[in-house]
Amino acid sequence: MPTTAENNKRIAKNTILLYFRMILLMLISLYTSRVILNVLGIQDFGIYNVVGGLVSMFSVISGSLSAAISRFLTYELGRKDDGKLRTIFSSAVTIQIGLAVVIAILTETIGLWFVKEKMVIPSDRMYAAQWVFHLSILAFCIN
């Protein structure tokens, strides 16, 4: 059984690695935002952010659900009950797939209507905005 000092070292190492990962992802995100802005231009970048943001709103629900699932799986791993662990895992997969389908249906109907009718997007950019919208939904569902 590991000692307290070994556990503390492992926790410190994991914390440092997580901070390093967070800083690296932040730098990559800042750089890619700049490149995307230069390539798309101000108007298309705004359309990209608004339409993509409409779909990424649902990531809050997905993130909360993932954290809850992780809690239940970790608890059952600690109890070493393989039968209950399998049940929770299969239920979690079913719930995640169901949520993805429901959100895909809602966003493809109500969300697409909102993009086409309520958002002020130039008519020559509407086709591109719809592609960004559909690909954002696809990325959300795969994730």
Buried (B, 14 or more C-beta within 10 A) or exposed (E): EEEEEEEEEEEEEEEEEEEEEEEEEEEEEEEEEEEBBEEBEEEBBBBBBBBBEBBBEBEEEBEEBBEEBEEBBEEBEEEEEEEEBEEBBEEBEEEBEEBBEEBBEEBEEEBBEBBEEEBEBEEEBBEBBBEBBBEBBEEBBEE
